Amino acid sequence: MSRSNPSESQGDLDILGSPRALPYSVENPCAACEIREMSICGVLDCEELDALIKILTRQTFETHDPIIDEGESADFVFNVTGGAVKLFKLLPDGRRQITGFLYEGDFLGMAMNDVYSYSAEAVGDVSLCRFNRRKLEGLLDTFPKLERRLLSMASNELAQAQDQMLLLGRKTAQEKLCSFLLSLSRRAETRGYDPSILHLPMSRNDIGDFLGLTTETVSRTFTNLKRDGVIRLLEGGRVQINDIDQLQDMAEGA
């Protein structure tokens, strides 16, 4: 079962992992939210947000806390407002395959059926806005632009799944890791952060699980990229990209 903690947190983490105070009040949690423009509520004006606030619950999770569990009733959907979330599916032999990572502004819990098709777990401290799925669906008729935003997010999710299939099936270990770093760089840039400084809160084991590599291969590839001067490994799980063009070439096998 998923576990929730619907209490106000004392701070959020941005995509670079820096703590920051919550930018809004409990009475109006959306008015000054710094990630509003990149989330589902970015299409709503201040008056329209009032309807969304009525079905919103703030939640916080700690490292390894389950957020949703595969197969359980898909009663809620979530907007990630801070930290990182890893998505995974359970395999018949008990292992799990990580299928993606979500960051602030991303949407979690969309389901075609009445149950979740994957599980989600907190990577470090995570803050979320939780919405009752049925109540949110009820707002879509009132606010068609909200429905269009959700469809756009679903389309992006499908495109990412297709990219992941290519990543797992057609690339070498080095190409996989370089592609992964480039995807984080592009994500950071679209959110207004420095695309050359990446925060990787997930473990090397998680990265390997996501990319279809062993932990040893991931660590060795990071070391090789550092040795060649393509990246620099910083404290706090951060990676600095020294040569984005070379990283791109290596991702493409050039």
C-alpha positions, 0 to 999 in steps of 0.5 A: 500500500502507498503511504501518505504524509499530508502535512506541510513540509518545511522546505522543498528541494529544487532540481539541483537539490538545494533546500528552499522555503515553501514559496506559498502559504497554507491558505493559498498553496498555489499563488506564488508556487515557483514551479507552477508554470511547469506543472499542470496548474500553469494553465489556470489563472488565479481565480481558476486555481481556487477550484484546484486548491479545494481538492489539493492536499500537500504531502511529504515523503522521505527516502525510500517511502512508497508513494504509490504501489503497482496494482493498487487502486488509482484513487489519487494523482500527484504533482511533484513539487520538490525532490525526485521520484523513481518509477519501477515495475515489479518482475515475476522473479521479484526483481524490479525494473526502474522505468523512469525518474520524475522531478519537480513539475512532473505529474505522477499517477496517470492511469488508463485503468482503475489501478496503478500500472507501476510503483513510485518511491521517493528518492531523498526528500520529496514534496507533492500536491495530491489530488483525488483522481475523480474530483480532478477529472470532474474539473476537466469539463470545467477547464478544458485547457487543464485537460489539454495540459494533461494530454500533453504530459501524457504524450511526453510520457509516451515519447520518453517511454519510446526513447527508453526502449531505444536506449535499452536496446540499441546503445552501448554502456557509454552511449546509455549513460551519456544519453541519460546525462543529456536528458537531465541537462535538457530537463534542467535547462527547460526549468531555468537551471544551469544545464551544465550542473546536474543533481543525481540524487539516485544511486549508481545502482538505480541508474544501472537498473534504469539503463540496463547496466550493472552498478560496476559498469555505471561506476566505471563509465562515470570514471572514464568520462571524468578521466577524459575531461567530459564531466567533473564529479562534484560533492552532493551527487552533482555532476558538472558537464565540461563539454556538452558537444563531446557528451552529445557525440559520445551519446550518438556513438560518434 
